[in-house]
Every structure is written in structure tokens, then in C-alpha cells.
Amino acid sequence: RVRLGDVWWPAMIAAVVKVLLIPAYRSTDFEVHRHWLALTHSLPLSEWYFDTTSQWTLDYPPFFAYFEKLLSFVASSVDPTMTNLRNGLDSASARTVIFQRFSVILSDSLLVYSASRISKNRNYDIYEALLIWSLIIWSPGLFIVDHLHFQYNGFLLGILLLSISFLEEGRDLMGGFMFAVLICFKHLFAVAAPLYFVYLFRHYCRGGLIKGFCKLLLMGSVVLVAFAAAYGPFVYHGQIQQVFRRMFPFGRGLCHAYWAPNFWTFYIILDKTLAFVVLKLGFDIQTPKASFTGGLVGDSSPFAVLPNVTPLITFILVLMSMSPCLVKAWRNPQRMMFAKWVSYAYTCGFLFGWHVHEKASLHFVIPLASTVLINKEGAEHYFLLSIVSCYSLFPLLFEAQEYPIKVVLLLLHAAVMYLGFSYHFSRTTRDKKLETSQFCISWIGKLYLFGLLVVEIWSQFLHQMFFGDRLPFLPLMIISLYCGLGVMYSWFWQLRQIAI
């Protein structure tokens, strides 16, 4: 029988690796979060969403700002410069680095706890639980994004898994409350809100008209409590519009600085190809320098030939692509299917959403990890998808000294998956006397993985040999397109599973 304490062994191994990564590369997100520590520590709440001391203004929901405020109390005693609004700009002392790195490592405890709850709900034995824990806690994508690049996705995904675990236990009220809390930490998770609404309305708000209406009021009240705690102070100060302007900066453009491997990558490339052809034919058109942004408001460019895409269009596409899942949840709200539905919903948001970051692939890979032992087809799908997700994050770590780290992380993850799945399904076949073969990758999967290797060899070595410093965007474009094919395939596969 799985015990809660068992999960801390893989968690400790992960913590040791994270500590070893403390001196490694960190992105501008490190300064973003350091500045938010200083901002929330130095200014009254009424000025948080108005401050422009740094270009990295506060654009997360209030719960995350409160989280930074709590961290700032400790941070100010560790290194006062870290929380100094003006003198601390771009501060990266040894104490600052160690404090911020450890704040991410310690906050991952929530992810560890949530992973343990998920495994208990599914009645896994210790071997199955260890495999699930390794996929979640040892996720190479989380190592790259949180403990190298620098963010706090681990504990946010922990809240998501905690919400899913409550729903799987039949505790819908707590599941809905935790999801509301999650949205108040990071609003990008709201992509799954339509699914939560449909599922909870059908699964929780039942029992007749009066009883169902009372449950609906109770659920609405619980959600309202979470939002009131987050946004109430800013409503009191008359600043809610300013908060929303910061949270939804649509002026950043359709795509981020690094093209996430989604549908819009193909749209951008098609626009650039058509523009090239039109110019060659002698037509005079205005060609923008780029169709992506550096993450700052107002730093966006329109398309040259194809129609511009608005946030409303992306919202409609996400909702339409998600609709089969919503219909399934409406017709038959099964609690043990919810993790798969959440993963599909976030896949839709990743593919068709506005200004999607490449890190958002973690939103669908991590929840899906808890479901991979149900059947071999699902395990094979996860094997390919998790590799694609991790590889698509490689360009985030562009310095030479980090190259061996990200390659080793991915290869170790692939080895753990292959050995774990092979052992699990061979054991299941033997114990249940099934006439099924062992876990294996289909020829299409093998062909795709071989192509991924070719793309990496080209991007890392051959491009420089053939083009030198010319066409510096080409490797990134090829990676985005190829990984985009993998994500599109995953979306179609999940859609087919929902339709069955």
C-alpha cells in the first residue's frame, strides 16, 4: 500500500538536482520575480499595479502578488538590496540567487503532495506510484523552466493536481474552490474554466431543481470567496480596471518572442511565404520585420498577406476546439476522466490561444502524466508528447554550458519512461494473463523521434556550417514547426479518444 511518506524519496532526489542547478543559467524572469519582491515589499497595495519602476511590471493576479509579498518578508532579511525598489534593479547577489532558487524548490512541496494524492486516488501500488511520481516530480520540463530559466510553475501545477484529486475523490466543492484559487494565482490556467463549469454543473449541481439550485449557489459562493479575497482590496481602491489591463495586455501580439509550437507557427510561416512570393511577382506590399514580440506591450507587428488575428478569434477557436470535451463532460461527467479532459482543454488553449508561451505545454503534460498507466496507447502517446514538450523548451537555454544539462535531462526522462512503461505493461500482461505485447513505440513514433534527432543535429551543428551567421531565425523556426506537428498530432489523438 502506498504511504504519503514514500513520495518524499523521489522528491529528495529531485531537490538534490535542483540545488546543483542553482549556479546555472537564469533568464530575465529571475529579475522579473526579484522586482516583484521589491515592488510588493516597498509599495502599498494600492500602487502595485501602477508601478513602472522597471519594464517588468506586475501582470499576474493578486494571489501571486500576495505570494511575492510573503516571500519578501524573508527576502528583506536575507539581502535588503533584493527588496529595494530602485537600488535593487538587476540585483543578483549570491544571497539573492540562493534565496530565489530555494523559494522555487521549497514551493514544489505542494506539487509533491498533490502527486501523492493523485496516485492514491487511482489505487496504484508502490511501483506504479513511483513511476507516476517520477514523471511528475522529475519532469525535465519543470527542471528547465523553473530551476534553470526561473519560474514558479511547480507549485501552481500542484494546485491544479490538488483540484483534480479532490474532484476524483468526489469532493467537488473543494475541487472547484482550488481551481478558483489557481486562477487567482495565474489567470492563464483559466483556459480550463469552461470544462470545470460544465463538469461541476452536471456532476455537483444535481438532485432536482431546488437541491441543484442550492448546490449551484453554494459552489458560486465558494468561488466568489476566492475571487473576493484576491480582488476585493483592489475593488475597494477602485483599481480593478487597472489590474485587468495589466493581466490582459493584448497589445503584446499574437505570438511570444519565441514561437510556441502551436497552430499560429504555421500561420506565421504561411504569411511569410506568401509575402515572399507576392514580392517576387512584383507586387508592392508592406512586410513587417517580425510577427512576434519580446513580451512587452506595444511591441507587435501585423501580418503581411494573411488577415490579422484578434484575441476574440483565438478565444472562439479555443472554445470550438474544446467543445467535444465539453459535450462529453455534459453527457457523462466521469470523475476519473477529468484529468484527461483537463489535459485536452489545455492542449486546445496551447494550440489556438493568444500570445501563448512555450512553457504552457507543462499545463497539459503534467496532468496527463497521472493517466498514462491506464493503457499502452495512452502511455505511447504520453511518451512522445512529453519528449516533444521538453525538446520545444530547449531554445530557452541557449548558452553552451547548459546544453549538456538539457540533453541529459531529456535522455534520462526518456529512459525512465521506457523502462517504467515496459516493466509495468509486461507485469500487467503476466499478472492478468493477457495476450498483449509489451510496451513499444509504433513505427510512426520512431520515425518522428528520428526526425527530432535530425532537427537537433541541423539546428545545433549543421546550420552554422552551411549558413554561418545568415538566417539566424531558421533553426528556431524549424524546431517550432516540427514540435508543432507533434502537438497537433497529440491534439488529434486526444480528440479521437474523447470521441470514442
N, C-alpha and C positions, 0 to 999 in steps of 0.2 A: 504494500500500500504506500502511495506517495505521501510524504510528510512535507510540511511547509519548510522545514529546515533543510531538506535535500536540495532545494533550489539555490541555496547560497554557495554551494561549491562551484558550480559553473559561474555564478555571479562574482565570486572572488577571483577566479581565473581571469574573467573579463576585466575586473578592476585593476589587476596587475598590469595587463596590457595597456589599459588606459593611462596608468601612471607612467609607463615607459614612453608614451606618446606625448607627454607634457611639453618637452622641448621642441617638438616638431612644428611644422608649418601651421600658421593660423592666418585666416583671411581677414578682410575688413569687418566681418561680422564680430570679430573679437572686440574691435573698437566700438562697434555699434552697441554691444551689450555693456561694455565698460562705461560708455557715455550715458546709457540709460540708468546705470547705478548712480552716477553722479547727478543726473537730472532729477531723479526721484528723491535723492538724499538732500539735495541743495535747495530745491524749489518747493513751494507749497503745491498741493494737489491741483489747485485751480490754474497753475501755469504749465503743467506737464505737457499738454498737447498744443501749447502755443510756442514753446521754446524753440529757438533757431540758432542756438549757440554753435551747434555742429550741423553739418549737412545730413547727418544720420538722425533725423527727428524720430520721436516716438510714434510708431504706427501699428503697434499691437494693442489688443483690447485691454481694458483696465486690470483684469486679474493678473495679467503678466506684468503690468506696471507695479501692482502691489507686490508681486513676487520679487521684482528687482528692488523694491523699497526694503523688503525684509532682508535681502542679501546685503544691501548697502550698510545696514547697521553693523554687520560683522566686517564688511569690506573697509569701512572707515577706520576701524581699529587695526586692521592688518596693514593698510597703507593709506594714510589720509589723502594723498595725492590722487589716488584712484577715484575718490568720490568728490574731488574738487571740480566744479563745473567748468571753469575756464583754464586753470593751470593744469588740469588733468588730461587735456585733449591729447590723444595719441599716446597716453601713458602706457608703458609696457614694461614696468619694472619686474624683477624676478618674483617679488611678492604678489604683484598683480596677476601675473601669468599663473602662478601656482594656485592662487585663490580662485580665479575664474575657472581654471581647469577642474579643480576639485569640486566646485559648485555643480558642474555638469555631472561629474562622476557620482556624487552623493545623491543628486536628484534622480539618477537612474534607478535608485532603490524602488521607486514606485513601479517602474517597468518590470523589475524582478518580481515584485509581489503580484502584479497583475498576471504575469506569465504563469506563476504558480497556481493562481485561481483558475485560469483557463484550463490548465491540464487536469485539475481536479474535477471540473465540470464534465469533462469528456471521459472520465474514468480510465485514464491512461495508467498503465503500470509504470514502474520506475524507469524502464528502458525507453519506453515511448515518451515519457515526460522529459527525460534527459535530452532526447532528440529535439523535441519541441522547444525546450529552454535554450538549447544551443542555437537553434535557428533564429530565435528572437533576441536573446541576450548577446549572442556573439555575431549578430548581424553585421557584415562588413560595411554595409551602407551607413549604419549608425556610427561605427568607428570613424568612417571617413568624414561624415557630415558633422557629427557632434564633437568628436575628440581630436580631430585634425582641423578641418575647416572652421569649426566652432559654432555650435548652436545648442538648443535645448530640446531637441525632438524626442529624446528618450522618455522623459517624464510625461510629455504631452501624449505620446503614444501609449504610455502606461495608463493615463486617464481613459483613453479610448478603449483599451483592452479591459479596463476595470468596468466600464459601462457595458461592454459586450458580455462580460462574465456575469454581471447582475441580470441581464436580460436572459441569458442561458439558464440561470437559476430560477427564472420566473419572477424575479424581483423587478418588475417593470418600472415602478416608481423611482427606485434608486438608479436604475439604468438611464432613465430619461433625465434625472437630475444631474448625473455625472456628465452626460453629453452636453447639457446646458452649461455646466461649469467649464467643460473643454472649449466650447465656442467662445466663452468669455476670457479664455486664455489665448486662443489663436483662432481667429474667425475663419481662416481658410478651411478648417475642419467642417464648416457649415455645409459643405457640399453634400454631406450625407443627411442633412436635416430633412429633406422630403421623405427619405426612406424611414427615418426614425418616426416622423409624424404618422405615416401610413401604417407602419407596423404597430406602434403603440395605440393608435386609434382602433385598429382591428383586434389587437391581442389583449390590450388592457381595458379599453373602454367598451366593455361588453357586459351582457347581463340584463338586457332590457333597456327601454328608453330612459327611465328615471335613474336606475342604477348606473347605466352607461354615462349619462349626462353628469352625474355626481362625480364619477371617476375622471371624466374629462376636466371638470372644474378643479379636481384635486391635482391632476397632472399639470394643468395650466398654472396653478398656484405655486407648485414646487419649482417649475421652470421660471416663473416670474420672480420668485425669491432669489434665484441665482442671478438673474439679469439685474434685479434691483440692487443687489449687493455690489455688482460690478459697476453699473452705470448710474446708480442713484446719486452719488456725490456730484457727478458731472451734470446731471439734470438739475440738481439743486443750484449749481453755479451758472446754469443757462448755457452750458458749453457742449451739449450733446451733438449739435451740428458740426462743431469743430472736431470732435472726437471721430465722427463718421467720415469727415473729409480726410483725416489722417489715415484712417483704417482702409479706406477705399479710394486710393489715388489713381483713378482711371487714366490720368494723363501719362502714366508710365508706359503705356503702349501694350500691344497685343502680346509681345514676347519679351522675355528677360534677356539680359546680356549674353548669357549662354543659352542657346536654343534648347529647351527641354525636348526630348524625343517624343513629340506628340503630332497630332494631325496638322498643326499650323506650321511645322517644319516643312512639310510637303507643299503647303500653300505658299510659303515664302519662296521656296526653290522654284516652284512653277512660275511665280510672278517674276523672279529674276531671269528665268529662262525666256519667258515671253518678252520681257523688256529687251533682252539681248537680240532676239530675233527681229523685233519691231525696229530697233535701231539699225540693224544690218539691212533691213528693207528700205531704209531711207526716211522713215518717219521720225519726226521730232517730238520726243516725249521727255518729260522730266523724270529722271531716275534718282531716287533717294540714295543716300550713301549707305543706309542700313535700314533694316526692318525690325530692329530690336533695340533695346535700351540698356543703359547701365544701371537701371534700378532707381533712377531719380525722376521725379515728376517733371514733365515737360520735355524729357529727352527721348522723344519718339519720332518716327518717320512713317509717312504713309506708303502704300504700295504704288508701284509704277503703272501697272496694267490692270490687275485684278481689283475688284471692289474692296474698299476698306472694310474691315471687320470691327463692329462695335461691341461693347460689353453686353448689350442686350442680345445680340446674335449669339454670342458664346453661351449666354445663360440659357437661351432656348435650345441650343444644340445639346448642352449638358443634360437638360431636363428631358429632352426627347430620347437621347441615348439611354438614359436611366429608366425610362418608362417601363420596359419589360420587367425590370426588377421590382418596380413599384406595383405593377399589376400582380406579380407573383406574391408579394407580401400582402396585398389586399385580399387575394383569393384564399391563400393558405399561409397565414403568419406562423411559420415554424421557428421556434426559438433557436434550435440548433443549426439552422441555416443562416442565421443572421450575420455571422462573421463573414461568410461568403458574399452575402448581399452587400455588406459594407465595403468589402474589397472591390466589388464590381462598381459600386457607386463612386468610389474614389478613382477608379480607373477611368470612368467617364469624365470626371472632373479634370483629371490629368490630361486626357486626350483633347478635350474641346474647350477647356476653361480659358479665362482671360489672364494674361501675364503669369503663366504657370512657371514655377521654379522647378528645376531638375530634382531638388530634394523631395518634392511632393510624391515621388514614386514610393517613398517609405510608407506613405499613408495606405497604400493597397498591398504592399508586400508583407508588412508586419502582421496585420490581421489575418492574411491568408495563410501565414505560417502555422497557425493553430489548427488548420483544417487538412493539412497535407497527408495525414495518415489514414484518411477515410478510404481512398482507393489509389491504385497505381497511376491512373491517368491524371489525377489531381497532383500527385507527387511529381510526375514528369513535368507537368505544366509549371509548378512552382520552381522546380529545378532550373528550368530555362528562364522564367521570368525574373527570379532573384539574381541570376547571373547578369541578365540584361540591365536590371536596375542598378546593380553595383557598378557594372562597366560604364554605364552612362554617367556616373559620378566621377570617373577618372579625370576629366578635364578640370575639375575643381582643384585638384592637386597637380599643378603644372611645373613645380620645381623638381629638378633631377633627383635630389636627395630623398624625396618622398615616393619616387617611382617604385622602388623595391617593396615599400611598405604596402602600397595599394595592390600590387600584383600578388604578394604573399597572402594578404587578407582574402582576396578573391579565390585564390587557389585552395587555401585551407577551407574556406566555406564550401567550395565545390566538392572537396574531398569528404568533408563531414556529411554533406547531403547524400553523396553517392553511397558511402559506406553505411550510413544510417538507414537510408531507404532500402538498400539491398538486404541488410540484416532484418529489418522489420518485415518486409514482404516475404522473404524466404521463411522466416519464423511463422508468420501468419499462414502461409501455404502449408507448412508442415503440421502446425498445431491443429488447424481446422480441416486438414486433409483435403485441401482444394487443389484442383488441377489447373493451377495458374503458374505462369512462369515468374521468374524473379524480376525485380525492378530493372528496367533498361530504358535507354533513350532511343526513340524512334530514329529512323534514317533522316527524316526531315530535321529533327532536333540536332542530330550530329552534324548535318550539313550546315545548319545555321551557326552552330558553335564554331565550326571550322571557318566559316566566313567572318565570325567575330575575331578570330585569331589573325586572319588576313588583314582585316581593317586595322587592328592594333599594330601589326608589323609595318603596314603602309604609313600610318599616322606617326608612329614613333621613329621610324628609321628611313623608309624609302622616300617619303615626301621630301625630306631635306636633301637627299641625294639627287632627285630629279628636278626639283624646283628651287632649291636653295631658299632664299628669303621671299620668293614670289608666292602669291596666293596663300598667305598665312591662315586664311579662314577655311581652306579646303579640308584639312584633317577634321576640324570640329564639325563641319557640315556633313562629312561622310559618317562620322560617329553618330551624330544626331539622326541622320536618315536611317542608318542601319538599325540602331536601337529603337527608332520609331516603328520600324517594321515589326520588331519583336513585341513591342507594346500593343500595336494594332492586332497582331495575331492573338495575343493574350486576351484582348477585349472580345474578339470574335469567339474565342474558345469559351470564355466565361458566359457570353451571351447564349451560346448553344447549350451550355449546361443549365442555364436558367430556363430555357425553352423546353427542356426535356421534362 
